[in-house]
Amino acid sequence: MEISPRLGYYSRRWGYFRIITGTIVGGVLGFYVMHRVELSYKEKWNERLKKYEEELNKKREKIKELEESI
């Protein structure tokens, strides 16, 4: 049983196509996942910053009240 040269060509071509397609799809998927992770991370830190600023403002108000009462 002999394999024709054309069959080997198509097989190799199909292999290259799969490798290139997989690389591109994997890169796009990886970029999308990292983008989503970055957005959620930034949102979490923005929430923490808002909470910290609120606590800081409350402390400042308490200090002003204490200074006024003295």
Phi, psi and omega in degrees: 000123184244136179271131180288148180300329180292324180297318177297323179296314181292323179296315179294320179297317179296320178297315177299318179299316180295319181294313181295315180297316179298321179295315181293312181296318178298320179294317179295316179297317178298318178298316181297316181297314180295326177298314180295320179297317180296318179297316181293324178296315179297319180297318179298317181289328175296321177296318178297320180296317178299317180296318179297317180296322178296317178295321179296317178296321178297318179295320179296319178296320179296319179296318178297319179297318179294320179295322180291326181285339181277000000 
